Amino acid sequence: MMKSHQPRYAIRKYAVGVASVLVGFFASGQVVAADTPSVTESPATTLPTQPSEGDFPQSATEETAQPVVEKPIVPAPIVDQSQPTLPDRELRASDLDRLIREEAISVTEADGTAQPVTAATETPAKDPEQEEKLAKKKVISIDAGRKYFSPDQIKEIIDEASKTGYTDLHLLVGNDGLRFVLDDMSLQVGDASYSSQAVKEAVEKGTKAYYDDPNGTALTQAQMDEILAYAKSKNIGVIPTINSPGHMDAILTAMEQLGIENPHFNYFGTKKSERTVDLDNQKALDFTKALVDKYAAYFSGKTEIFNIGLDEYANDATDAHGWQVLQASKHWPDEGYPDKGYEKFIQYANDLAAIVKKHKMKPMAFNDGIYYNGDTSYGTFDKDIIVSYWTGGWNGYDVASSKFLSELGHQILNTNDAWYYVLGRDKAGSGWYNLDQGLEGISKSAIDVVQKNDGAKVPFIGGMVAAWADTPSATYKKELLFKLMHAFADKNADYFVADPEVVEKALAEAPTDLDHYTPESLVAFTAAKKALEGVGAETTRAEAKELIASLKAAQESLVYTESYAKELADKEAAEKLAKSKVISIDAGRKYFSLDQLKRIVDKASELGYSDLHLLVGNDGMRFVLDDMTVEANGKTYASDDVKQALLEGTKAYYDDPNGQALTQAEMDELLAYATSKGIGLIPAVNSPGHMDAILVAMEKLGIEHPQATFDTVSKTTMDLTNEEAVNFTKALIGKYMDYFKGKSKIFNYGTDEYANDATNAQGWYYLKWYELYGKFADYSNSLAAMAREKGLQPMAFNDGFYYGDEDDVSFDKDVLISYWSKGWWGYNLASPQYLADKGYKFLNTNGDWYYVLGHRGDQSYPLDKAIQHSETVPFEQLASTKYPDVKLPVSGSMLGIWGDEPANEYKEEEVFQVMEAFANHNKDYFKADYTALRAALANVPTDLSIYTEESRSALATVLDQLNWKISRAHQEKVAEQVEQVTQALSQLKPITQVGSQAEDDVRALVADKPSLEVVEKELDFEVVERTNPELAKGERKVVQAGVKGQQREFVAVSALDESHQVVGTEVSKEAVAEIVEVGTKEAEVITPTPGLQDGPSPQPDLPQVDQGGHHQVRPVTPEVKPLVNAQPAPVASEQKTVEEAQPAPVQDQTPSSHQLPQTGQESVLGLALLGAILGATGMSLKGRKED
């Protein structure tokens, strides 16, 4: 039973009930810092050797008085003793230093009037512990120093942060690069003056020297003003970062441009740091402090916290031992280490902190350099520095513990590097700090657990999750950043404010038509909905999540009224019957005669299948048109030459003793026969793979080297860089599309298993490696466009579409995806969920149902497995998913019969056995057998006027109530209808002459049998607009001209009074929608295609895969002949038999429809005659007519 909920603002009462689990969580308690939370950025460490998880030990205790000091493990080179001595230990402050120290004001003593608002609006505290959690900083950090982020991109991040419940954006504008430039960049450093223009030019040169980002170099002051104002409007604080003395690449280059000599730290004079300033170069230090002061002055009053960096000193020059090197002179004073280097670092850090405090902001810095090794003997860091604690160190990198720093008075912002994500490292195995690693770290490490805590509960002011740009050329994908942000918020849901969009979505998904449910079940639902509607600004993400879960639970517990439950059951049954049921025959590899195909059609019709998917081009090419003339490449390839070349190519693949190819006359006959049986035909001509016969034919026609070449020359696949071969293939396939136009609704152009025989089943990987994947996408899209232009629904196998769940190219969204496999190890096809999210519809061609002719036992796709899986795998279960847990837009399903070994004998009874198993297992989807009912209806007299009105009415009632949408699961209902018709016929009573003395006197009959007229009417077409990112913005292109359709009306004309009655309709020609593309492309980027000289890096230990086709889900032993080229066949919508013909509603043929277009032809002539007869006797069929 649903627990009662009070509206929001009484949420604490709710917590006692539904959210009691939260009370337990809150009761666990934790130490909370009283200060306002603050935000920090964590540095992305780029180490010569990435540390492993085991390299991050957590010290149990930390000795602060006498820390263990290790000599730097980087061997010091021999130093010339004649070198000048290093400066004396005492640092002499510059004029700037003194000014800073004199004017610095402690943040703890400063007037707080300039502090900006960064947290969400406060509400009266109900639960102090919960209010403290909500008050913590929740920060998203963006590395906008290494990589350029535009104002729009930053605003998008602010929007996402705001609605997800974050409080701050940590923006590293100075980190290796310096990507924010003030209007006035003039600097006065001691006696030296640097003009604004000179500094701007120097900084720009330095940033471009680090990485010249094609998207932009730096934000302007006006843009930063706009960003800050926008963030404030969204209640998001901004924490800027200018990192030093490390990560200063651009600033160091700028100093050199401005005449400051040798600003780089140099390790023993042998290795210069590209990113770190020399702490002994006073001019360089003064310049850096003046620059930081300039930026701090700008952000004063606009931000609460300013990050000064202080991380990873000279890691690039010291093999990540920079802090040890700075501390070394104390223990080894005569070995050439920087004299009092760490003392100088402390002084530099405190000077920067003083600059920040002078401008009434709180200084923040990363933790690794602060009291390195837990050693306080070198000096004291300013306690007002907030520590962004990102790393507990690793072997040889011994940072102070978070407990130690907290006890010394520093506030801690938890910036756990377990949560890090480096742009471009988008999945496991793509490098350290990859996205999967960050998501896993978030799932394992909560916001309140700070690294290296020595077993203590370390007070913290908040948490920061960070996205880094160690490789600035990597593509920024906002959806991946948002995924990281959402994961962090979900993991720490009691610290985050509820996302209003999520709440609104849950409310919008709740049912609104409550009349369909019983009053008793609505009580809990109404209470749960009311509670969720009361969510306010102080509701946590955790509370909202539980409220949403409660609403969904109450929603699932709703009970339909009896009448509505029946309505839904009938609707569901009808939807299942409307799904396409397709049998696919591989008539490209192996020859099937016309008679064999007709018998398959007969069986399909008997069992309730809707379509026959016929692969006529698949390795072999076994259907030849009368006119095979091909126009391509500025040439005309003569019909006889093309026929002969294709014949020789097909024989070269397999010379079938039973025959080579169907003729056009035979195909005409097959199409007509299938139509008469209510079966649609879906043709398939596969390319650019499985083209063995066509490749041979092209060579014989003079097209050189049409085959793709990788590890070896492919016998099956076309070279996409061979324009002559590509043009010929398109023209040839277009020829077949022209033939099937108007005869079929769907055309499958294949696109599966690219060059598997020449790449150890790694064809898609090779295409990406050689930057040819875009050519494949262009080829596929061109065939899809050709099919559409000819009024055909394009279909293709799933293999090549968005390989690896990556959208580096775009594919036509109108293609029906015949999904047969998710792939196998090393063959990483796009998942069904990924394709569904992009809007694709599926013809479920699950490889579990495959049967390769003649295969038994351990061979791939054997008969027993095909039968077993046909009887167990659900109709709508796509490969790699579980139904009904995963429900995706499936228009129907297809059973595949393959001829991978064309010499194997075709045994009809085996194929029929698989077809029967599939139909019997999915009885809800297959139509019942109406043979007996049709036979009973054949006994209805054509002239009913000789029977009494009462008996005619009884028969009419029975006929009017016939249900032609019964599934095989309810075959008994058809038998009941047969019994009703038989009984009504037996009770027909002849009329006898009134007043006649003769018992056998027959009443004179009037010839009142109606005539039938056929009236042709036009059907208008619709206009569909869609965007085309490849078309210039504003341009419109008609890619498919609209064609009006035709509809026939069957009209019964009475012979008595010439009255007209429409007794049936038939769509003789579907209207073809006009498709107009509207351009959205802003600019064109042309990517050159490299040569194929160097092969791709082999994927680890790939087993050798036998190249047989779709059926090779796993490697096959060498002696097994290649598996079936599993090319799943497209589904067509359910076909109706002539005997069952009913008025056919016009089917929606737009891509958005979840149903496949009707592929069979309906005739209503028989029913029309029956309707005319009944109409003449005053009876009506009403609306119940056979499909």
Secondary structure, DSSP 8 states (H G I E B T S, - for coil): -------TT-HHHHHHTTTHHHHHHHHT------S------------SS---GGG----S----SS------SS------TTS-----SS----HHHHHHHHH---TTTS-GGG----S------SSHHHHHHHHSEEEEEE-TTTS---HHHHHHHHHHHHHHT--EEEEEEESSSB-B--S---EEETTEEE-HHHHHHHHHHHHHHH---TT-S-B-HHHHHHHHHHHHHTT-EEEEEEEESSS-HHHHHHHHHTT----EEEETTTEEEEEEE-TT-HHHHHHHHHHHHHHHHHHBTTBSEEEEE--STTHHHHTS-HHHHHHGGGTSTTSS--TTHHHHHHHHHHHHHHHHHHTT-EEEEESTTTTGGG--TT----TT-EEEE----BTTB----HHHHHHTT--EEE--GGG-EETT--STTSSTT-HHHHHHHHHHS-TT--SS-TTS----SEEEEEEE-SSTTS---HHHHHHHHHHHHHHTGGGSB--HHHHHHHHHHS---GGGB-HHHHHHHHHHHHHHHT--TT-BHHHHHHHHHHHHHHHHT--B-HHHHHHHHHHHHHHHHHSEEEEEE-TTTS---HHHHHHHHHHHHHHT--EEEEEEESSSB-B--S---EEETTEEE-HHHHHHHHHHHHHHH---TT-S-B-HHHHHHHHHHHHHTT-EEEEEEEESSS-HHHHHHHHHTT----EEESSSEEEEEE-TT-HHHHHHHHHHHHHHHHHHBTTBSEEEEE--STTHHHHTS-HHHHHHHTT-HHHHHHHHHHHHHHHHHTT-EEEEESTTTTGGG--SS---TT-EEEE---EETTEE---HHHHHHTT--EEE--GGG-EETT--TTSSS-HHHHHHHHTTS-TT--TT--TTTS---EEEEEEEEE-SSTTS---HHHHHHHHHHHHHHTTTTSB---HHHHHHHTTS-S--TTB-HHHHHHHHHHHHT--S--BGGGHHHHHHHHHHHHHHHHT--B---TT-S-TT----------EEEEEEEEE---EEEEEEEEEETT-EEEEE--B-EEEEEEEEE-TTT--EEEEEEEEEE--B-EEEEEEEE----------SSS-----TT--------TT-SS---TTS------------B----STT---------STT-SS--B-S----HHHHHHHHHHHHTT---TT----
